[in-house]
Amino acid sequence: MKGEQLFKELVSGRAKGPLADVARGGLGLLSLVYAQGATYRNQKFDKYEGVTRATVPVISVGNITAGGTGKTPMVRYICQFLEALNKAPAVLSRGYRAEDNQDTIVVSHRGRLEVTPAVSGDEAWLLGKGLGHTSVVIGRERVASAQLATTTLGSDILVLDDGFQHRKLARDLDIVLIDAANPFGYEHVLPRGLLREPLDGLRRADLFVLTKTDQVPADILFGIKHRLEQLAPNVPIMETIHKPLGLQTLDSWERNEDPQASAAGVVQHKFLTVSGIGRPESFRHTLTALGYEVLDSLDFGDHHEYTTDDVVKMWCTAFAKGATAIVTTEKDAVKLSQMQAVHDLKIPVFVIPIGIEFIKGEEEFKAYIKGLGKKDTL
């Protein structure tokens, strides 16, 4: 069992036995220290110490748990809506797994990519690839990124990617995504659980967006909303699902072709899924819900750096299981598309782009975004 899988088995309580109990006890002690540090840090920011306000509106998209909640498709949704309002948004990303995120780097300017994925990291590059009139900037110092975006790139509204805990830059709208399949991070702060900070931090949120709501029963969903109402009364709660935009070949995806137009003839395939994301089971669920046959899965760690040996493993696993095609996520496609070994595979490789679809509260959500989009400065 891989380290990441073992960790989740442990913190979720699924791992049983004396050793697991001892390990959880040790992690619990470390969590107390982590929680105290997060609380102290938040108290400083609550007093507005060390906080800078940009000259344009700022929207933050974040979460309270580690792992995938759907931030990338949500940021893309928001930016596409802002583009439709004739705004010039910029996404400010930390640049996780970037070559060097100490400096402030322009990944894309109004839809024109300026760097390779190796420089920017996969998520920032993916946003730059998929947004036609939005700029993407990476760097650890979001204040510096905001200044560059507004003064050099001409951006008139900023979207903080993964911004809930990055509080040095003031925000005018704090959107918190809650993964319905694991909403509260096993009820413990890191490293005993997956919470990035204690749950009382949710009181800072302006909007809650529940993601992947189709992956849990209605009574579980009701319980999540009830809990959120207790933790942060009067904060609106929207509901969304991850909507597949189609299935296309890796080559078609690289050319930015319409995934729906590229989907012909794939239904008959038997798939091996390949992913390096926070919740690979969610990816498999998406495929099976669409009616595709998934024979097996290769689940690498989140933000996995693929090697030629990994590609060989994909081929061998597909052959052994009788799979006729491989399918991967957009985030993984960023890295896999850069590898000649993947293009040399004697088996088709498909990508499934994912978007956000609102089940409840879309018009209210858009009204919040539109209200900020009408402001020139704050």
C-alpha positions as CSV (number, residue, x, y, z in Angstrom):
1,M,0.0,0.0,0.0
2,K,1.4,3.4,-1.0
3,G,2.2,6.1,1.7
4,E,-0.7,8.3,0.8
5,Q,-3.2,5.4,0.8
6,L,-1.8,4.2,4.1
7,F,-2.1,7.6,5.6
8,K,-5.8,7.9,4.6
9,E,-6.5,4.4,5.9
10,L,-5.0,5.5,9.2
11,V,-6.6,8.9,9.7
12,S,-10.0,7.7,8.5
13,G,-10.1,5.0,11.1
14,R,-10.3,2.2,8.6
15,A,-6.9,0.8,9.7
16,K,-7.4,-1.3,12.8
17,G,-5.2,-2.8,15.5
18,P,-2.9,-1.6,18.3
19,L,-0.2,-0.1,16.0
20,A,-2.8,1.9,14.1
21,D,-4.2,3.2,17.5
22,V,-0.8,4.2,18.7
23,A,0.0,5.9,15.4
24,R,-3.3,7.9,15.5
25,G,-2.5,8.9,19.1
26,G,0.9,10.3,18.0
27,L,-0.6,12.1,15.1
28,G,-3.3,13.5,17.4
29,L,-0.6,15.1,19.6
30,L,1.0,16.7,16.5
31,S,-2.4,17.9,15.4
32,L,-2.8,19.9,18.6
33,V,0.4,21.8,17.8
34,Y,-0.7,22.4,14.2
35,A,-4.2,23.6,15.3
36,Q,-2.7,26.0,17.8
37,G,-0.4,27.4,15.2
38,A,-3.3,27.9,12.7
39,T,-5.5,29.5,15.4
40,Y,-2.7,32.0,16.3
41,R,-2.1,32.8,12.7
42,N,-5.8,33.4,12.1
43,Q,-6.1,35.7,15.1
44,K,-3.4,37.9,13.7
45,F,-5.1,38.1,10.3
46,D,-8.5,38.7,12.0
47,K,-6.9,41.9,13.4
48,Y,-5.9,42.8,9.9
49,E,-2.2,42.5,10.8
50,G,0.0,41.9,7.7
51,V,-3.0,42.1,5.3
52,T,-2.8,44.1,2.0
53,R,-5.8,45.2,-0.1
54,A,-5.6,45.2,-3.9
55,T,-6.8,48.0,-6.0
56,V,-9.4,45.7,-7.7
57,P,-11.9,43.2,-6.3
58,V,-10.6,39.8,-5.1
59,I,-12.5,36.5,-5.1
60,S,-11.0,33.7,-3.1
61,V,-11.7,30.0,-4.0
62,G,-10.5,27.6,-1.4
63,N,-11.4,24.8,1.0
64,I,-10.8,23.7,4.6
65,T,-9.5,20.2,3.8
66,A,-6.4,18.9,2.1
67,G,-7.0,17.1,-1.2
68,G,-9.2,17.6,-4.2
69,T,-12.5,19.4,-3.8
70,G,-12.8,20.8,-7.3
71,K,-11.0,24.1,-7.1
72,T,-9.6,24.1,-10.6
73,P,-13.0,23.6,-12.4
74,M,-14.6,26.1,-10.1
75,V,-11.9,28.7,-10.8
76,R,-12.4,28.1,-14.5
77,Y,-16.2,28.5,-14.2
78,I,-15.8,31.8,-12.4
79,C,-13.3,33.2,-14.9
80,Q,-15.4,32.1,-17.8
81,F,-18.3,33.9,-16.3
82,L,-16.2,37.0,-15.7
83,E,-15.0,36.9,-19.3
84,A,-18.6,36.9,-20.4
85,L,-19.1,40.1,-18.4
86,N,-16.2,41.6,-20.5
87,K,-13.9,41.6,-17.5
88,A,-10.2,40.9,-17.6
89,P,-9.6,38.5,-14.7
90,A,-6.3,37.1,-13.4
91,V,-5.9,33.9,-11.5
92,L,-3.3,34.1,-8.7
93,S,-2.0,30.6,-7.8
94,R,0.7,29.5,-5.5
95,G,2.1,27.3,-8.2
96,Y,2.3,24.1,-6.4
97,R,5.0,21.8,-7.7
98,A,6.2,24.6,-10.0
99,E,9.9,24.7,-10.9
100,D,10.3,27.8,-8.7
101,N,7.4,29.6,-7.1
102,Q,9.6,31.9,-5.1
103,D,9.4,34.4,-7.9
104,T,6.3,35.8,-9.4
105,I,5.8,34.3,-12.9
106,V,3.3,34.9,-15.6
107,V,2.0,31.6,-16.8
108,S,-0.4,33.0,-19.3
109,H,-1.5,36.5,-20.5
110,R,-5.1,36.8,-21.8
111,G,-5.1,33.1,-22.8
112,R,-1.6,33.0,-24.3
113,L,0.7,30.5,-22.5
114,E,4.1,31.9,-21.6
115,V,5.8,28.9,-20.0
116,T,5.8,25.1,-20.0
117,P,4.1,23.0,-17.4
118,A,7.5,22.2,-15.8
119,V,7.9,25.8,-15.0
120,S,4.3,26.5,-13.7
121,G,3.1,23.3,-12.3
122,D,0.2,21.3,-13.8
123,E,-2.8,23.1,-12.3
124,A,-1.8,26.6,-13.1
125,W,-0.8,25.6,-16.7
126,L,-4.1,23.8,-17.1
127,L,-6.0,27.0,-16.1
128,G,-3.9,29.0,-18.6
129,K,-4.6,26.5,-21.3
130,G,-8.3,26.5,-20.8
131,L,-9.1,30.2,-20.4
132,G,-9.2,32.4,-23.4
133,H,-9.1,35.9,-21.9
134,T,-7.8,35.3,-18.4
135,S,-4.2,35.7,-17.2
136,V,-2.6,33.3,-14.7
137,V,0.2,34.3,-12.3
138,I,2.0,32.0,-9.9
139,G,4.1,32.8,-6.9
140,R,4.2,32.3,-3.1
141,E,3.6,36.0,-2.5
142,R,0.1,36.6,-3.6
143,V,0.4,40.4,-2.9
144,A,3.2,40.6,-5.4
145,S,1.2,38.6,-7.9
146,A,-1.7,40.9,-7.5
147,Q,0.4,43.9,-8.1
148,L,1.9,42.4,-11.3
149,A,-1.5,41.3,-12.5
150,T,-3.1,44.8,-12.1
151,T,-0.3,47.0,-13.1
152,T,1.4,45.0,-15.8
153,L,-1.2,42.6,-17.2
154,G,-4.2,45.0,-16.9
155,S,-6.4,42.7,-14.9
156,D,-9.4,44.3,-13.3
157,I,-10.5,41.5,-11.0
158,L,-8.5,38.8,-9.3
159,V,-9.3,35.2,-8.4
160,L,-7.3,33.5,-5.7
161,D,-6.8,29.8,-6.4
162,D,-6.7,27.9,-3.1
163,G,-6.9,31.2,-1.2
164,F,-8.9,30.4,2.0
165,Q,-5.8,30.0,4.2
166,H,-3.6,32.5,2.3
167,R,-4.9,35.6,4.0
168,K,-2.1,38.2,3.4
169,L,-4.2,39.4,0.4
170,A,-7.6,40.8,1.4
171,R,-10.6,39.3,-0.4
172,D,-14.0,40.7,-1.1
173,L,-15.7,37.3,-1.5
174,D,-14.5,34.1,0.2
175,I,-15.9,31.0,-1.5
176,V,-15.3,27.7,0.3
177,L,-15.7,24.4,-1.5
178,I,-16.9,21.4,0.6
179,D,-16.4,18.0,-0.9
180,A,-19.6,16.1,-0.1
181,A,-17.8,12.8,-0.1
182,N,-15.4,13.9,2.7
183,P,-16.7,17.2,4.0
184,F,-14.9,17.6,7.3
185,G,-11.5,15.9,6.9
186,Y,-12.2,13.0,9.3
187,E,-12.9,15.7,12.0
188,H,-9.2,16.3,12.8
189,V,-6.6,18.9,11.8
190,L,-3.5,17.7,10.0
191,P,-1.8,15.3,10.4
192,R,-4.4,13.4,12.4
193,G,-7.0,14.3,9.8
194,L,-7.3,16.3,6.7
195,L,-8.4,19.7,8.0
196,R,-6.1,22.5,7.2
197,E,-7.4,24.5,10.2
198,P,-10.0,24.0,12.9
199,L,-13.6,24.0,11.7
200,D,-14.4,27.3,13.4
201,G,-12.5,28.9,10.5
202,L,-15.5,28.3,8.3
203,R,-17.1,31.3,9.9
204,R,-15.0,33.4,7.6
205,A,-16.7,32.0,4.5
206,D,-19.1,34.2,2.5
207,L,-20.4,31.3,0.4
208,F,-20.3,27.5,0.7
209,V,-20.3,25.4,-2.5
210,L,-20.9,21.7,-2.0
211,T,-19.1,19.7,-4.7
212,K,-19.7,16.1,-5.9
213,T,-23.2,16.1,-4.3
214,D,-24.2,13.2,-6.6
215,Q,-21.7,10.9,-4.9
216,V,-23.5,10.8,-1.5
217,P,-27.1,9.8,-0.5
218,A,-29.7,12.6,0.2
219,D,-29.7,12.0,3.9
220,I,-25.9,12.5,4.1
221,L,-26.2,15.7,2.1
222,F,-28.8,17.0,4.4
223,G,-26.6,16.3,7.4
224,I,-23.7,18.1,5.8
225,K,-25.8,21.2,5.2
226,H,-27.2,21.1,8.7
227,R,-23.7,20.9,10.1
228,L,-22.5,23.9,8.0
229,E,-25.5,25.9,9.2
230,Q,-24.4,25.2,12.7
231,L,-20.8,26.1,12.1
232,A,-21.5,29.2,10.1
233,P,-25.1,30.4,10.3
234,N,-26.6,32.5,7.5
235,V,-23.9,31.6,5.0
236,P,-25.5,30.6,1.6
237,I,-25.0,27.0,0.5
238,M,-24.9,26.1,-3.2
239,E,-24.8,22.5,-4.5
240,T,-22.8,21.3,-7.5
241,I,-21.6,18.2,-9.3
242,H,-18.6,17.5,-11.4
243,K,-19.9,17.4,-15.0
244,P,-17.8,15.5,-17.6
245,L,-17.5,17.7,-20.7
246,G,-16.9,14.7,-23.0
247,L,-14.1,12.2,-23.7
248,Q,-11.4,13.0,-26.2
249,T,-8.0,11.6,-27.3
250,L,-4.9,13.1,-25.7
251,D,-3.9,14.5,-29.1
252,S,-7.3,16.2,-29.5
253,W,-7.1,17.6,-26.0
254,E,-3.7,19.1,-26.8
255,R,-5.2,20.8,-29.8
256,N,-8.0,22.3,-27.6
257,E,-10.6,20.6,-29.7
258,D,-14.2,20.3,-28.5
259,P,-14.4,17.1,-26.4
260,Q,-18.0,16.4,-27.5
261,A,-16.9,16.3,-31.1
262,S,-14.0,14.0,-30.3
263,A,-16.1,11.4,-28.4
264,A,-17.3,9.2,-31.3
265,G,-16.4,5.5,-31.1
266,V,-15.2,5.4,-27.5
267,V,-18.2,3.6,-25.9
268,Q,-16.9,0.2,-26.9
269,H,-13.6,0.6,-25.1
270,K,-12.7,-1.1,-21.9
271,F,-10.7,1.3,-19.8
272,L,-7.8,1.4,-17.5
273,T,-8.0,4.6,-15.4
274,V,-4.7,6.4,-14.6
275,S,-4.6,9.3,-12.2
276,G,-2.5,11.2,-9.7
277,I,-5.2,13.2,-7.9
278,G,-6.4,13.6,-4.3
279,R,-9.5,11.4,-4.7
280,P,-9.1,8.8,-7.5
281,E,-12.3,7.0,-6.5
282,S,-14.2,10.1,-7.6
283,F,-12.6,9.9,-11.0
284,R,-13.7,6.2,-11.4
285,H,-17.2,7.1,-10.2
286,T,-17.5,9.7,-12.9
287,L,-16.6,7.2,-15.6
288,T,-18.8,4.4,-14.4
289,A,-21.7,6.9,-14.0
290,L,-21.3,7.7,-17.7
291,G,-21.7,4.1,-18.6
292,Y,-18.1,3.3,-19.4
293,E,-16.6,0.0,-18.5
294,V,-13.6,0.4,-16.1
295,L,-11.6,-2.8,-15.7
296,D,-8.9,-1.5,-13.4
297,S,-7.2,1.6,-12.0
298,L,-3.6,2.8,-11.5
299,D,-3.8,5.4,-8.7
300,F,-0.6,7.4,-8.2
301,G,-0.1,9.9,-5.5
302,D,-1.6,13.4,-5.8
303,H,0.5,15.6,-8.1
304,H,2.5,12.6,-9.2
305,E,5.6,13.2,-11.4
306,Y,5.3,10.5,-14.1
307,T,8.3,8.6,-15.3
308,T,9.0,6.3,-18.3
309,D,8.7,3.4,-15.9
310,D,5.2,4.5,-15.0
311,V,4.2,4.5,-18.7
312,V,5.6,1.0,-19.0
313,K,3.5,0.0,-16.0
314,M,0.4,1.5,-17.6
315,W,0.9,-0.5,-20.8
316,C,1.6,-3.8,-18.8
317,T,-1.4,-3.3,-16.6
318,A,-3.7,-2.5,-19.5
319,F,-2.5,-5.6,-21.4
320,A,-2.8,-7.9,-18.3
321,K,-6.4,-6.7,-17.6
322,G,-7.6,-6.7,-21.2
323,A,-8.1,-3.0,-21.3
324,T,-8.4,-1.5,-24.8
325,A,-7.8,2.1,-23.8
326,I,-6.4,4.3,-21.1
327,V,-8.2,7.3,-19.7
328,T,-6.8,10.0,-17.5
329,T,-7.7,13.4,-15.9
330,E,-6.9,16.7,-17.4
331,K,-4.4,17.4,-14.6
332,D,-2.6,14.2,-15.4
333,A,-2.8,14.9,-19.1
334,V,-0.7,18.0,-18.6
335,K,2.3,15.9,-17.6
336,L,1.6,12.8,-19.7
337,S,1.2,14.9,-22.9
338,Q,4.8,16.0,-22.4
339,M,6.2,12.5,-22.6
340,Q,7.1,10.9,-25.9
341,A,6.7,7.4,-24.3
342,V,3.0,8.1,-23.8
343,H,2.5,9.1,-27.5
344,D,4.4,6.0,-28.5
345,L,1.9,3.7,-26.7
346,K,0.1,1.2,-28.9
347,I,-3.1,1.8,-27.1
348,P,-5.4,4.9,-27.2
349,V,-5.1,7.4,-24.4
350,F,-8.2,9.5,-23.6
351,V,-8.8,12.6,-21.4
352,I,-12.0,13.5,-19.7
353,P,-12.3,17.2,-19.0
354,I,-14.4,18.1,-16.0
355,G,-16.6,21.1,-15.5
356,I,-18.9,22.4,-12.7
357,E,-22.7,22.1,-12.9
358,F,-24.9,23.8,-10.3
359,I,-27.7,21.8,-8.9
360,K,-28.9,24.5,-6.6
361,G,-28.1,28.2,-6.2
362,E,-26.4,29.0,-9.5
363,E,-28.2,32.3,-10.1
364,E,-27.5,33.5,-6.5
365,F,-23.9,32.5,-7.0
366,K,-23.6,34.4,-10.3
367,A,-25.2,37.5,-8.6
368,Y,-22.4,37.6,-6.0
369,I,-19.8,37.3,-8.8
370,K,-21.5,39.9,-11.0
371,G,-21.8,42.3,-8.1
372,L,-18.1,42.3,-7.7
373,G,-17.5,42.4,-11.4
374,K,-19.3,45.8,-11.6
375,K,-16.9,47.4,-9.2
376,D,-13.9,49.2,-10.6
377,T,-12.0,49.6,-7.4
378,L,-12.6,49.1,-3.7
